[in-house]
Amino acid sequence: MSEYKNITIESEENDGKIVFAEDVVATIATLAAAEVDGVYGMSGSAFEGIGEKLGKKNYTKGIKVEIGAVECAVDMSIIVRYGFRIQEVCKNVQEAVRNAIETMTGLKVVQVNIAVNSIVFAKETPVELPKPENRVK
């Protein structure tokens, strides 16, 4: 996805044009997905991870957006937390992304396709060892 691709939307009332970057829609989708319970994060390619290692936060990692004149489609890759129902998490992400994009941009979202690339397990709690004064000598 190109960082410099701009989308122009014609106003029905002839008030003018609205121009915004394609990455704006991808960022909206990322932030909406991040608020859903069970989502650990976004999963992108190794190439997308290079920028983050250099200190640049990439809000569009794992997101591909296709935008037409009045519609858009979103493809996203997510990481789910262990213990959550994956289908339920994905359905909630689809609804959240659709609502956020339609509310903020006015575009009709025709598809939100989700690929679950990984599951993250909760950190295991360390086993407690007996304190030195309680040990058998």
RAQUIKA-V76032 format. One line per field, one symbol per residue. ss: DSSP state (H for helix, E for strand, - for the rest). Layout:
ss=???
This chain:
ss=-----EEEEE------EEEEEHHHHHHHHHHHHH----EEEE---HHHHHHHH---------EEEEE---EEEEEEEEEEE----HHHHHHHHHHHHHHHHHHHH--EEEEEEEEEEEEE-----------HHH---
